[in-house]
């Protein structure tokens, strides 16, 4: 969903493949129950408190910025979602997963357990609703699932499969399990495959993107 014109309330909304499938049923199963807002397009460094025309024009450059057209790829759009944090929050939450990058040999496994820092004081580092994790290219992993969140949404995402195409996949959990692929043909003449995993706190909105390298075993 995106605003096409920031001078009037004109909204461009598109559906994902799953959304179109539910709408086509015509049985009432398509219902919008939640939505998110983001400010990907906004460069806040353009806020000019020294504008010669006064305070009414401090945000003039921001208000005139072009806006993105909506498209259904969460790895490329809505990266910076707006969140509501507890009153008195003085620092933005950040995610710590223990890795700045991940390298796995074929068939090797790894469990990622994110922690959220600067969130709800110093007494809590894990988010109640867990984390979403999105792998940019699901082909490079034979296993990619989340554990620790037992909801229908989490179960549905963990059970989704692909047809071996270069697509992203999203899972939900308090811990994320990864196993590198054993399919040699994916490598071609290369010795490594590369992708990224993006992890987002479902309560805090904090996010981190980590590069992943899969090394071929000769």
N, C-alpha and C positions, 0 to 999 in steps of 0.2 A: 504494500500500500504506500502511496506517496502523494504529497501535495503537488499538483501541477502548476499552481499559480499562488504565490504567497500574498497576493493582494486581495484575493477572494477565496472563499472556502470551496475549492474544487479538488476533489479527491479521486485519485486513480487507484483502483483496487483490482488485483489480479488473483487468480486462484492457482494453487499448486495442482499437480496431477491428481493427488488424493482428494483435494477439495472439489475438483471438477467431477470426479467419480461419485462423490457423495451427493453433489447437487443433481447429477443426472438421474439418481435413483428416484427423486421426487417423493420420497417417503418421510420427509421431515428430519432425516438423519444429518442433514447439513445445517448446523447451527453455529453461529459465531458466539462463543462464550468468553473468549479472552482475546486480548490484542496487546501489542507492545508498541512503544514509540521510541524513535532514535533520532540522533542528530548527526549522522555521518557527514553531511555536507558542510557543517558549520565549522569555520575557522575562527575560534574565539580570540585569537591574537589580533583580529581586525577591529575589535572593540576599542574605540578611540576616545579616551577621556580628555583629550586635548583638542577635540574638534572645535574649530573657530566659531561655529554656529551655536554652540552650547550643548547642554545635556540631552536635549531632544534628538540630537544627531549622533550621539556616541555609537549607536548600533546601526547606523545607516548602511555601512558597507556589508554588514552581516545580513541585514534584511533584504539587500539587493542581490544576494548570492543565488546562482542557479541551483535548482533542486534536482535530485536524481529521479529518473523514471523507475517505477516499481518493477522488480523482477524477482522470481522466487529462488534465489540462491543465497542461503544464509551465510555461506562462507565469503560472500562478496558484498553483501548489503546488510544493513542493520547490525553493524559491528559494535556500535556504541549506543546501546539502549539506555533509555532514561529509567532511573530507578528511584524508589523512595527509601531513604535511609532513616534510622531512628534519630529523633531530635537530639541535638548535642554532638552529633558526629563531627569530628574535627579533621579526620583524615579519610581519604577514600580507601575502601577495602582493596587488597591486592591478593592474587593467588600465588601460592607457593606449591609447586609439585615436586620439588627436589631435583629437577633437571632443567638445564638450559637447552639441551638437545638430547635426542635419543638415537642410539645406534644399536641395531639388533642383527644378529646373524640369522640366516634362514632357519625357521623352526623355533627360534628362541622366543621365550615369553617374558612379559613384564607386567606388573600391576602398578598402576598409578593411583595414589591416594592424595588428592589435593587437600590443601589447608588454606583457609581464608584468614589473612592477617588484617588487623585494624577493623575487625568486625565484631560488634556487640561487646566491646571491651576486650580485656585480655583473657577472659574466662572461656571463650568459645572460639574454636578454630575450624569446626566443621559445620556446614550449613544443613539445616534440618531437611530441606527438600533436595539436597544433593547437588550434583553438577551435571551439566550436559557436556558431552564430548563429541566433537565432529571431526572425523578423519576425511581429509580432502580427496584421497584416492583409496577406496576400500579394497582394491585389488591387492595391495601390498601386504595385507594382513589376512591370515586364515581365521583368526579369532579377534573379534572386537565387540566387547559387551560391557555393560555396567552392572554392578551388584550393589545391594544395600538399600535400594529404593523400591519398595514393593507396591507399585501403583499400576493400574491398567495401561497408562501412557508409557511408563518405563518398560513394561513387559512387551507391549506392541513394538516399540522401537528396537528392543533387543532381539526380537524374533524376525525382523525384516531381513531379506536376502536380496542379492543383486545377481545379475546374469553375467558377471565377469567383465563389466564395462567400467570405464573410468568415471565413477560417480562418488559422491560423498555419502557418508552414513553418520547418523547421529544416535547416540545412546545416552541413557541416564543412569546415574548411580553415585554412591559415595566413594566407590573405587572403580577404576576402569581397567579391564584386562585386555592386553594386546598379545598376539602371537604372530610372528612374521611368517609370510607365505613360504611354501616349499615349491612353488611353481617356477621352474627354471626358465620357461619360455617367456615369462614377463620381462626378463632381463635383456633378452636379445644379445647384443654384443657388449652390453654394459656389465659392470661388476657390482653396481649399486642401483637401488631404487630410492627415490626421495619423494616425500610428501610432508604434510603438516597435520598436527592435531590441535584443535582449538578447544579449550576448556572454559566453561562459563559457570560461575556460581548462580544457582537458580534463585537465591534469595538476595544476594548482594549485587549481582550484575557484574562483578569483577571477572576479567577474562585474561587469558594468556594463550599465546600461540607458540607451539614448540615444533621445530623441524625434526623429522624422523628419517633416518637412513637405514635401509635394509641391505645388508651385505651378502652377496652370493657366495655359497660354499662350492668350491670346485670339486 
